[in-house]
Amino acid sequence: MSKIRVLIVDDSASVRTTLSEIISADPDLEVMATAADPYVAVEKIRHEIPDVIFLDVEMPRMDGLTFLRKIMSQRPIPVVICSGAAQAGSDTLMQCLEAGAVDVVTKPRIDTAQFLQESRMRICDAAKAAAHAKLKGLKKAAPELKVEAKLNADAIIPPISDTRRESLIARMPVTEPIISIGASTGGTEALREVLEALPENSPAILIVQHMPEKFTGAFARRLDSTCAIAVKEAEDGDLVMAGRALIAPGNVHMQLVRNGLRYTVKIVEGPHVSRHRPSVDVLFRSTAQAAGRNALGMLLTGMGDDGARGLLEMRQMGSPTVAQDEESSVVFGMPKEAIQRGAAVRVLPLSRMAGEINAFGRNGNKSTGGPA
């Protein structure tokens, strides 16, 4: 199998070197070339087209956003924005995602062995996911998707036995509806499309979107400015309420907790689950156990299998479940895994997700077929 060829565009020589070392160490990846700015990158691309570009935002002569827009208008190539933490709250980063970047990672941290290892995993996973991204105007055969070994949600939340599951289902009170959504590569724009189509009295929504620490806050603020519903980065103890979406902060997990007939979120530290922190599997398992049939599970575009197990657990607890279809997914990895496991009651295009949320808010789980 041919390796995924990566072009690194960053004005920092040390960042180019560190990224090159990380990417070259992965057997599925290779560094095609590096460039100190977009003008040098253009010359490299003239000689050879990379499979993926890692692109800095702030550079001399031409900024990353301008270069990204030129790429997407002239010759689309999957782009991963590689940004410093200081840029995490910038509006430019959100504009990059809206302009067609498929993912965002923080520049590699080498201050401790743990941070370096986490940077390696995130950077290499982002490169592989980007290589599978479906872009308008780009036709290419991506290498085969592989699901890597990983910890599951047991690392954060204990699983329940079949006997206890039956007991929880029998005793589950009727509460306000909850929507739990998971997404990864391509998910920022997918979520924007769904949330912008919702009315202000939409059911309460919980979201895990794979993004680095600090970037999720900027993402939430951007959505809050364009949506009828309120959108915020979740904080520990936040009340889950109609008309508001809570987005899990980067680098921590988010769980749903029920207190009587009310719900709050719990923000917890812990290891990566399904290679991610926050993990969709953690959110979905907590939703299954806390809300059962009162919740709708929705798994959108992304590479890997995070959320597939959790969505099945939601279905087993009586939740209606939905996976995004292949045609509308930027990367048909997570939804495909869920469908293959029998976790999705329905498979729908992205354009129908907002309607599904509205229907569940009006009718409960009768609107989506009920439990498995």
SULJOQUI-V922041 format. One record per residue. N is the residue number from 1. RES is the residue in three letters. PHI is phi in whole degrees, -180 to 180 (NA if undefined). D_CENTER is the distance of its C-alpha to the mean C-alpha in whole Angstrom. Layout:
# SULJOQUI-V922041
n=N res=RES phi=PHI d_center=D_CENTER
n=N res=RES phi=PHI d_center=D_CENTER
This chain:
# SULJOQUI-V922041
n=1 res=MET phi=NA d_center=27
n=2 res=SER phi=-70 d_center=26
n=3 res=LYS phi=-78 d_center=24
n=4 res=ILE phi=-80 d_center=21
n=5 res=ARG phi=-94 d_center=23
n=6 res=VAL phi=-115 d_center=21
n=7 res=LEU phi=-105 d_center=23
n=8 res=ILE phi=-104 d_center=23
n=9 res=VAL phi=-121 d_center=24
n=10 res=ASP phi=-159 d_center=24
n=11 res=ASP phi=-78 d_center=28
n=12 res=SER phi=-90 d_center=28
n=13 res=ALA phi=-64 d_center=29
n=14 res=SER phi=-67 d_center=28
n=15 res=VAL phi=-67 d_center=25
n=16 res=ARG phi=-59 d_center=25
n=17 res=THR phi=-67 d_center=27
n=18 res=THR phi=-65 d_center=25
n=19 res=LEU phi=-61 d_center=22
n=20 res=SER phi=-62 d_center=25
n=21 res=GLU phi=-65 d_center=26
n=22 res=ILE phi=-65 d_center=22
n=23 res=ILE phi=-69 d_center=21
n=24 res=SER phi=-67 d_center=25
n=25 res=ALA phi=-75 d_center=25
n=26 res=ASP phi=-86 d_center=22
n=27 res=PRO phi=-64 d_center=24
n=28 res=ASP phi=-94 d_center=22
n=29 res=LEU phi=-125 d_center=22
n=30 res=GLU phi=-148 d_center=24
n=31 res=VAL phi=-87 d_center=25
n=32 res=MET phi=-71 d_center=27
n=33 res=ALA phi=-171 d_center=28
n=34 res=THR phi=-127 d_center=27
n=35 res=ALA phi=-146 d_center=28
n=36 res=ALA phi=-83 d_center=29
n=37 res=ASP phi=-161 d_center=28
n=38 res=PRO phi=-59 d_center=27
n=39 res=TYR phi=-65 d_center=31
n=40 res=VAL phi=-67 d_center=31
n=41 res=ALA phi=-61 d_center=28
n=42 res=VAL phi=-60 d_center=29
n=43 res=GLU phi=-63 d_center=32
n=44 res=LYS phi=-64 d_center=30
n=45 res=ILE phi=-68 d_center=29
n=46 res=ARG phi=-61 d_center=32
n=47 res=HIS phi=-88 d_center=33
n=48 res=GLU phi=-156 d_center=30
n=49 res=ILE phi=-90 d_center=27
n=50 res=PRO phi=-76 d_center=24
n=51 res=ASP phi=-80 d_center=21
n=52 res=VAL phi=-146 d_center=18
n=53 res=ILE phi=-115 d_center=19
n=54 res=PHE phi=-97 d_center=18
n=55 res=LEU phi=-126 d_center=19
n=56 res=ASP phi=-75 d_center=20
n=57 res=VAL phi=-89 d_center=20
n=58 res=GLU phi=-102 d_center=24
n=59 res=MET phi=-143 d_center=27
n=60 res=PRO phi=-73 d_center=30
n=61 res=ARG phi=71 d_center=32
n=62 res=MET phi=-151 d_center=29
n=63 res=ASP phi=-78 d_center=25
n=64 res=GLY phi=-63 d_center=22
n=65 res=LEU phi=-65 d_center=21
n=66 res=THR phi=-62 d_center=24
n=67 res=PHE phi=-63 d_center=24
n=68 res=LEU phi=-59 d_center=21
n=69 res=ARG phi=-62 d_center=22
n=70 res=LYS phi=-66 d_center=25
n=71 res=ILE phi=-61 d_center=23
n=72 res=MET phi=-69 d_center=21
n=73 res=SER phi=-85 d_center=25
n=74 res=GLN phi=-106 d_center=27
n=75 res=ARG phi=-154 d_center=25
n=76 res=PRO phi=-57 d_center=21
n=77 res=ILE phi=-135 d_center=20
n=78 res=PRO phi=-59 d_center=16
n=79 res=VAL phi=-122 d_center=16
n=80 res=VAL phi=-108 d_center=13
n=81 res=ILE phi=-78 d_center=15
n=82 res=CYS phi=-113 d_center=16
n=83 res=SER phi=-123 d_center=17
n=84 res=GLY phi=-79 d_center=19
n=85 res=ALA phi=-59 d_center=18
n=86 res=ALA phi=-65 d_center=21
n=87 res=GLN phi=-93 d_center=19
n=88 res=ALA phi=-60 d_center=16
n=89 res=GLY phi=-93 d_center=18
n=90 res=SER phi=-79 d_center=19
n=91 res=ASP phi=-67 d_center=19
n=92 res=THR phi=-60 d_center=19
n=93 res=LEU phi=-60 d_center=16
n=94 res=MET phi=-65 d_center=14
n=95 res=GLN phi=-65 d_center=17
n=96 res=CYS phi=-64 d_center=16
n=97 res=LEU phi=-65 d_center=12
n=98 res=GLU phi=-69 d_center=15
n=99 res=ALA phi=-82 d_center=17
n=100 res=GLY phi=127 d_center=15
n=101 res=ALA phi=-61 d_center=13
n=102 res=VAL phi=-92 d_center=10
n=103 res=ASP phi=-161 d_center=9
n=104 res=VAL phi=-139 d_center=10
n=105 res=VAL phi=-132 d_center=12
n=106 res=THR phi=-85 d_center=15
n=107 res=LYS phi=-60 d_center=18
n=108 res=PRO phi=-59 d_center=19
n=109 res=ARG phi=-102 d_center=21
n=110 res=ILE phi=-122 d_center=24
n=111 res=ASP phi=-72 d_center=26
n=112 res=THR phi=-138 d_center=26
n=113 res=ALA phi=-62 d_center=25
n=114 res=GLN phi=-66 d_center=22
n=115 res=PHE phi=-64 d_center=20
n=116 res=LEU phi=-65 d_center=21
n=117 res=GLN phi=-64 d_center=20
n=118 res=GLU phi=-66 d_center=17
n=119 res=SER phi=-64 d_center=17
n=120 res=ARG phi=-57 d_center=18
n=121 res=MET phi=-63 d_center=15
n=122 res=ARG phi=-66 d_center=12
n=123 res=ILE phi=-66 d_center=14
n=124 res=CYS phi=-68 d_center=15
n=125 res=ASP phi=-64 d_center=12
n=126 res=ALA phi=-65 d_center=11
n=127 res=ALA phi=-63 d_center=14
n=128 res=LYS phi=-69 d_center=14
n=129 res=ALA phi=-64 d_center=11
n=130 res=ALA phi=-62 d_center=12
n=131 res=ALA phi=-64 d_center=16
n=132 res=HIS phi=-97 d_center=15
n=133 res=ALA phi=-67 d_center=13
n=134 res=LYS phi=-96 d_center=15
n=135 res=LEU phi=-110 d_center=17
n=136 res=LYS phi=-64 d_center=20
n=137 res=GLY phi=84 d_center=23
n=138 res=LEU phi=-117 d_center=22
n=139 res=LYS phi=-118 d_center=23
n=140 res=LYS phi=-157 d_center=23
n=141 res=ALA phi=-92 d_center=23
n=142 res=ALA phi=-87 d_center=20
n=143 res=PRO phi=-63 d_center=21
n=144 res=GLU phi=-63 d_center=20
n=145 res=LEU phi=-70 d_center=17
n=146 res=LYS phi=-124 d_center=17
n=147 res=VAL phi=-99 d_center=16
n=148 res=GLU phi=-82 d_center=17
n=149 res=ALA phi=-66 d_center=19
n=150 res=LYS phi=-165 d_center=17
n=151 res=LEU phi=-75 d_center=18
n=152 res=ASN phi=-105 d_center=17
n=153 res=ALA phi=-66 d_center=17
n=154 res=ASP phi=-57 d_center=20
n=155 res=ALA phi=-67 d_center=20
n=156 res=ILE phi=-118 d_center=19
n=157 res=ILE phi=-128 d_center=20
n=158 res=PRO phi=-62 d_center=23
n=159 res=PRO phi=-73 d_center=23
n=160 res=ILE phi=-115 d_center=26
n=161 res=SER phi=-78 d_center=29
n=162 res=ASP phi=-60 d_center=30
n=163 res=THR phi=-64 d_center=33
n=164 res=ARG phi=-68 d_center=31
n=165 res=ARG phi=-60 d_center=28
n=166 res=GLU phi=-61 d_center=31
n=167 res=SER phi=-67 d_center=33
n=168 res=LEU phi=-63 d_center=29
n=169 res=ILE phi=-62 d_center=29
n=170 res=ALA phi=-67 d_center=33
n=171 res=ARG phi=-100 d_center=33
n=172 res=MET phi=-68 d_center=29
n=173 res=PRO phi=-74 d_center=31
n=174 res=VAL phi=-81 d_center=30
n=175 res=THR phi=-129 d_center=27
n=176 res=GLU phi=-62 d_center=26
n=177 res=PRO phi=-70 d_center=23
n=178 res=ILE phi=-124 d_center=19
n=179 res=ILE phi=-116 d_center=16
n=180 res=SER phi=-112 d_center=13
n=181 res=ILE phi=-125 d_center=10
n=182 res=GLY phi=-123 d_center=6
n=183 res=ALA phi=-156 d_center=4
n=184 res=SER phi=-139 d_center=2
n=185 res=THR phi=-56 d_center=6
n=186 res=GLY phi=86 d_center=7
n=187 res=GLY phi=-75 d_center=5
n=188 res=THR phi=-62 d_center=7
n=189 res=GLU phi=-76 d_center=10
n=190 res=ALA phi=-63 d_center=10
n=191 res=LEU phi=-65 d_center=9
n=192 res=ARG phi=-59 d_center=12
n=193 res=GLU phi=-62 d_center=14
n=194 res=VAL phi=-69 d_center=14
n=195 res=LEU phi=-68 d_center=15
n=196 res=GLU phi=-69 d_center=17
n=197 res=ALA phi=-90 d_center=19
n=198 res=LEU phi=-92 d_center=20
n=199 res=PRO phi=-76 d_center=23
n=200 res=GLU phi=-68 d_center=24
n=201 res=ASN phi=-97 d_center=25
n=202 res=SER phi=-60 d_center=21
n=203 res=PRO phi=-60 d_center=21
n=204 res=ALA phi=-61 d_center=19
n=205 res=ILE phi=-129 d_center=15
n=206 res=LEU phi=-118 d_center=13
n=207 res=ILE phi=-132 d_center=9
n=208 res=VAL phi=-113 d_center=6
n=209 res=GLN phi=-117 d_center=3
n=210 res=HIS phi=-65 d_center=3
n=211 res=MET phi=-147 d_center=6
n=212 res=PRO phi=-70 d_center=10
n=213 res=GLU phi=-56 d_center=13
n=214 res=LYS phi=80 d_center=14
n=215 res=PHE phi=-73 d_center=12
n=216 res=THR phi=-66 d_center=10
n=217 res=GLY phi=-65 d_center=14
n=218 res=ALA phi=-65 d_center=15
n=219 res=PHE phi=-63 d_center=12
n=220 res=ALA phi=-64 d_center=13
n=221 res=ARG phi=-64 d_center=17
n=222 res=ARG phi=-62 d_center=16
n=223 res=LEU phi=-65 d_center=15
n=224 res=ASP phi=-61 d_center=18
n=225 res=SER phi=-79 d_center=20
n=226 res=THR phi=-116 d_center=19
n=227 res=CYS phi=-107 d_center=19
n=228 res=ALA phi=-71 d_center=22
n=229 res=ILE phi=-80 d_center=20
n=230 res=ALA phi=-81 d_center=20
n=231 res=VAL phi=-131 d_center=16
n=232 res=LYS phi=-146 d_center=16
n=233 res=GLU phi=-72 d_center=14
n=234 res=ALA phi=-67 d_center=15
n=235 res=GLU phi=-123 d_center=19
n=236 res=ASP phi=-56 d_center=20
n=237 res=GLY phi=90 d_center=23
n=238 res=ASP phi=-56 d_center=21
n=239 res=LEU phi=-77 d_center=23
n=240 res=VAL phi=-89 d_center=20
n=241 res=MET phi=-141 d_center=22
n=242 res=ALA phi=-60 d_center=23
n=243 res=GLY phi=81 d_center=22
n=244 res=ARG phi=-141 d_center=19
n=245 res=ALA phi=-112 d_center=15
n=246 res=LEU phi=-110 d_center=14
n=247 res=ILE phi=-105 d_center=11
n=248 res=ALA phi=-61 d_center=10
n=249 res=PRO phi=-67 d_center=12
n=250 res=GLY phi=-65 d_center=10
n=251 res=ASN phi=77 d_center=12
n=252 res=VAL phi=-141 d_center=14
n=253 res=HIS phi=-97 d_center=13
n=254 res=MET phi=-123 d_center=14
n=255 res=GLN phi=-121 d_center=16
n=256 res=LEU phi=-93 d_center=18
n=257 res=VAL phi=-127 d_center=22
n=258 res=ARG phi=-105 d_center=25
n=259 res=ASN phi=-122 d_center=28
n=260 res=GLY phi=69 d_center=30
n=261 res=LEU phi=-105 d_center=29
n=262 res=ARG phi=-111 d_center=27
n=263 res=TYR phi=-123 d_center=23
n=264 res=THR phi=-132 d_center=22
n=265 res=VAL phi=-110 d_center=19
n=266 res=LYS phi=-120 d_center=19
n=267 res=ILE phi=-100 d_center=17
n=268 res=VAL phi=-131 d_center=18
n=269 res=GLU phi=-86 d_center=18
n=270 res=GLY phi=158 d_center=18
n=271 res=PRO phi=-70 d_center=17
n=272 res=HIS phi=-63 d_center=14
n=273 res=VAL phi=-117 d_center=13
n=274 res=SER phi=53 d_center=12
n=275 res=ARG phi=69 d_center=12
n=276 res=HIS phi=-138 d_center=9
n=277 res=ARG phi=-148 d_center=10
n=278 res=PRO phi=-75 d_center=9
n=279 res=SER phi=-113 d_center=9
n=280 res=VAL phi=-66 d_center=8
n=281 res=ASP phi=-59 d_center=12
n=282 res=VAL phi=-66 d_center=13
n=283 res=LEU phi=-61 d_center=13
n=284 res=PHE phi=-66 d_center=14
n=285 res=ARG phi=-63 d_center=17
n=286 res=SER phi=-65 d_center=18
n=287 res=THR phi=-67 d_center=18
n=288 res=ALA phi=-58 d_center=20
n=289 res=GLN phi=-76 d_center=22
n=290 res=ALA phi=-89 d_center=22
n=291 res=ALA phi=-120 d_center=22
n=292 res=GLY phi=53 d_center=23
n=293 res=ARG phi=-68 d_center=24
n=294 res=ASN phi=-78 d_center=23
n=295 res=ALA phi=-119 d_center=20
n=296 res=LEU phi=-109 d_center=18
n=297 res=GLY phi=-102 d_center=15
n=298 res=MET phi=-138 d_center=12
n=299 res=LEU phi=-114 d_center=10
n=300 res=LEU phi=-105 d_center=8
n=301 res=THR phi=-51 d_center=8
n=302 res=GLY phi=159 d_center=6
n=303 res=MET phi=-93 d_center=9
n=304 res=GLY phi=97 d_center=11
n=305 res=ASP phi=-134 d_center=11
n=306 res=ASP phi=-60 d_center=9
n=307 res=GLY phi=102 d_center=10
n=308 res=ALA phi=-66 d_center=13
n=309 res=ARG phi=-65 d_center=16
n=310 res=GLY phi=-64 d_center=15
n=311 res=LEU phi=-66 d_center=15
n=312 res=LEU phi=-64 d_center=18
n=313 res=GLU phi=-65 d_center=19
n=314 res=MET phi=-63 d_center=19
n=315 res=ARG phi=-61 d_center=21
n=316 res=GLN phi=-66 d_center=23
n=317 res=MET phi=-90 d_center=24
n=318 res=GLY phi=99 d_center=25
n=319 res=SER phi=-77 d_center=21
n=320 res=PRO phi=-69 d_center=21
n=321 res=THR phi=-135 d_center=18
n=322 res=VAL phi=-136 d_center=16
n=323 res=ALA phi=-121 d_center=14
n=324 res=GLN phi=-71 d_center=13
n=325 res=ASP phi=-78 d_center=16
n=326 res=GLU phi=-66 d_center=16
n=327 res=GLU phi=-60 d_center=18
n=328 res=SER phi=-95 d_center=15
n=329 res=SER phi=-85 d_center=12
n=330 res=VAL phi=-67 d_center=11
n=331 res=VAL phi=-132 d_center=11
n=332 res=PHE phi=-92 d_center=12
n=333 res=GLY phi=-106 d_center=12
n=334 res=MET phi=-60 d_center=10
n=335 res=PRO phi=-62 d_center=12
n=336 res=LYS phi=-62 d_center=15
n=337 res=GLU phi=-61 d_center=15
n=338 res=ALA phi=-65 d_center=15
n=339 res=ILE phi=-64 d_center=18
n=340 res=GLN phi=-65 d_center=20
n=341 res=ARG phi=-84 d_center=20
n=342 res=GLY phi=76 d_center=21
n=343 res=ALA phi=-84 d_center=18
n=344 res=ALA phi=-98 d_center=18
n=345 res=VAL phi=-68 d_center=21
n=346 res=ARG phi=-134 d_center=20
n=347 res=VAL phi=-121 d_center=18
n=348 res=LEU phi=-134 d_center=18
n=349 res=PRO phi=-71 d_center=17
n=350 res=LEU phi=-56 d_center=15
n=351 res=SER phi=-63 d_center=18
n=352 res=ARG phi=-103 d_center=19
n=353 res=MET phi=-68 d_center=16
n=354 res=ALA phi=-63 d_center=18
n=355 res=GLY phi=-63 d_center=21
n=356 res=GLU phi=-66 d_center=20
n=357 res=ILE phi=-64 d_center=19
n=358 res=ASN phi=-62 d_center=22
n=359 res=ALA phi=-65 d_center=24
n=360 res=PHE phi=-66 d_center=23
n=361 res=GLY phi=-63 d_center=24
n=362 res=ARG phi=-81 d_center=27
n=363 res=ASN phi=-117 d_center=28
n=364 res=GLY phi=71 d_center=26
n=365 res=ASN phi=-76 d_center=25
n=366 res=LYS phi=-66 d_center=28
n=367 res=SER phi=-74 d_center=26
n=368 res=THR phi=-124 d_center=23
n=369 res=GLY phi=96 d_center=26
n=370 res=GLY phi=73 d_center=26
n=371 res=PRO phi=-71 d_center=26
n=372 res=ALA phi=-67 d_center=26
